[in-house]
Amino acid sequence: MALNVSALSIRHPLPPIVLAAAMIVLGLISFSKLPVTRMPNVDAPVVSVLVTQFGAAPAELESQVTKRIEDAVSSVAGAHHITSLITDGISNTTIMFRLETDTDRAVNDVKDAVSRARPDLPRGIDEPIVQRVEIAGLPILTYAAIAPGKTPEQLSWFVQDVLVRGLQDVRGVGSVERVGSVDREIRVGLDPVRLEAVGLTPLDVSRQLRGSNVDLAGGRAEIGGSDQAIRTLAGAKTLADLSATKIGLPAGGEVRLDDLGLVADTIAEPRTFARFNGSPMVGVNILRAKGASDVAVAKAVAARVASIQAANPDVELKLIDTSVPQTVGNYDSALQTLYEGAALVVIVVFLFLRDLRATVVAAIALPLSIIPAFWIIDLLGFSLNIVSLLAVLLSTGIIIDDAIVEIENIVRHIQMGKSPYRAALDAADEIGLAVIAISLTIVVVFVPASFMPSIPGQFFKQFGITVSVLVLFSLLCARMITPMLAAYFLKPHRHGERPDGRIMTAYAGVVSWAVRHRFITVAIGLALFGASLAGARHLASGFLPVTDIARSLLAIELPPGSQLSDTEAVANAIASRIRARPEVVSVFIDGGRIPGGPVGVRNAAMMINFAPKSKRSISQQKLEQAISQDLASVPDIRYWFIDENGQRNVTFIVSGEDDATVSNVAAELATQMRRLPSVTNVSSGATLSRPELRIYPRQDLTVRLGVSTESLSETIRVATIGDVGPALAKFDAGDRIVPIRVLLDE
């Protein structure tokens, strides 16, 4: 059937021409719409369960929440790996399912499992949040809002109310995170002496304030022949009204709120901070949605930021960090390499065929194979990334093979004295099975690589399928377009054998010798094969080659018990050291969290931007090693570099029944690994002892006084850090609802 396709194309040239034109148009349209990303979108079924409990210690969360969540989700069908990360007040359990598992079903199954375990969880926790984990990498853009005339609280509210709201609905934006911002809060600092005098606790004041200072719906009534809503309005309208709120006393009577302590309109205790080149800043991190294009999102966000800037001239919005130029650089470099490779292929074909018309016919196979492939890539949901573009580049020399075989055989028949029309018919019929065998051999090699299990298989999926699609389009072109063009475009030659040149004569001599000495030839082949295998053992191995993108992400962790001010001081000192290097352009600090890792006041992440590699003499890898050696002298910190997905190159998991044993083994393993010259940036994630103040209730007194351990704990929590978020009283400030935090004066 394949042989008839060539003959039909030669006898009826219009259908293949129309088909080729249609495929070119579809390919160009798809190419213009394809998202441009650095790495492929990995569709892995991963679900997370987030549980928060304000003020809870990791030890209580582990025993009361995390282990019960893990037990509940471990029986879900398809669950493969379960990992949990516990920090102050946060328990995050991540469940990775087998790749064949449907993600939506996995999310529903996990929700059902958590719902069944909910009665066994503490009452004081917030409702568990079960959500699908979208693996889309780190933020691609970071904007800073600069307004010297605004306070940090006013600037933070502008970022939240204007900038975040304005960017969330931009197409392709996955999420917008505030960085370095603060939140407004009404703080009631109670005087413990006055509280004791009137017989109240901070918990009593907080509960009374929450119950009385509120506006509520109260049903409806039919008045005057119409339905009217009933509302109960008791919320304070001003800070003075809030200060005058009456608080009931246990023994009867009342007292004003401001008689018990100071009522102030202030900001909540900061838990994060941000610095850019040493200066404080408030801004946003922008993460793209899965499947979106880095370049398209960056352009759309820039346009929206420009409109917000025009509407708010008193605030300057400045782009301070982005990974998009690296993605665009990879894309442009790949296209340039593709053009160069195609040109070299055409030149080589011309040198061997020594026929301009035959070279043009063979060269047409390149655009007719590459451009229509973008249509299939678009239909499959792929993107233009390192992997798919690498497949296109590697296929440049492969996809023209079929056309070269076809055109060379046609030229040979023309040199036998046949007309181009007859030569195309005979040569295509003669070489058809060989061309099909060449293409399908390549396909059966690359297609299985696209279905490898595990996460690496998700990356090779785009590689193998892209190569196979290109080869199949080249086969279609070679069997339809190439013979048809040769039949009508080539010119007849006079019959005669062209004498061999010096290169061909030398090649024929080598082949003749190899045939005569076949045992020596086989021995030489086996020796070269063995030498290749031996040499491969000395090559460095890894999932992806080391790249220099002029951008590194450094994670820092301080000891447990460190305050945000300690983290800020250490991060600023480290950033000053790094900025002193001439290769460093800027350093952005996102304090209070590590991408893909723990959240807490003792953590910080640094985005380090280097000068372009053409303007420095040292590679990014060497710079990271030098920075690591420099930070070795900083006491009491953990530090490590992570990639653009928030991951490390190699991670070992040490598990066991006893926490102390696991921590000791992990620490010893890290110590031994640091002694290896080929390993750097070793950091152990073993839990460190956290300083704490322990209260042991006297059972005889608590029973006699009727004080339960739970009420004692709640009273102490409210007295020191205030009540949990949903339990706080609220103040209606007109444009927003401000929480009212009641606690003892520091």
Secondary structure, 3 states (H helix, E strand, C coil): CHHHHHHHHHHCCHHHHHHHHHHHHHHHHHHHHCCECCCCCCCCCEEEEEEECCCCCHHHHHHHHHHHHHHHHCCCCCEEEEEEEEECCEEEEEEEECCCCCHHHHHHHHHHHHHHHHHHCCCCCCCCEEEECCCCCCCCEEEEEECCCCCHHHHHHHHHHHHHHHHHCCCCEEEEEEECCCCEEEEEEECHHHHHHHCCCHHHHHHHHHHHCCEEEEEEEEECCEEEEEEEECCCCCHHHHHCCEEECCCCCEEEHHHHEEEEEEECCCCCEEEECCEECEEEEEEECCCCCHHHHHHHHHHHHHHHHHHCCCCEEEEEEECHHHHHHHHHHHHHHHHHHHHHHHHHHHHHHCCHHHHHHHHCHHHHHHHHHHHHHHHCCCCECHHHHHHHHHCCCCCCHHHHHHHHHHHHHHHCCCCHHHHHHHHHHHHHHHHHHHHHHHHHHHCHHHHCCHHHHHHHHHHHHHHHHHHHHHHHHHHHHHHHHHHHHCCCCCCCCCCCCHHHHHHHHHHHHHHHCHHHHHHHHHHHHHHHHHHHCCCCCCCCCCCCCCEEEEEEECCCCCCHHHHHHHHHHHHHHHHCCCCEEEEEEEEEECCCCCEEEEEEEEEEEECCHHHCCCCHHHHHHHHHHHHCCCCCCEEEEECCCCCCCCCCCCCCCCHHHHHHHHHHHHHHHHCCCCCCCCCCCCCCCCCCCCCCCCHHHHHHHCCCHHHHHHHHHHHHCCCCHHHCEEEECCCCEEEEEEEECC
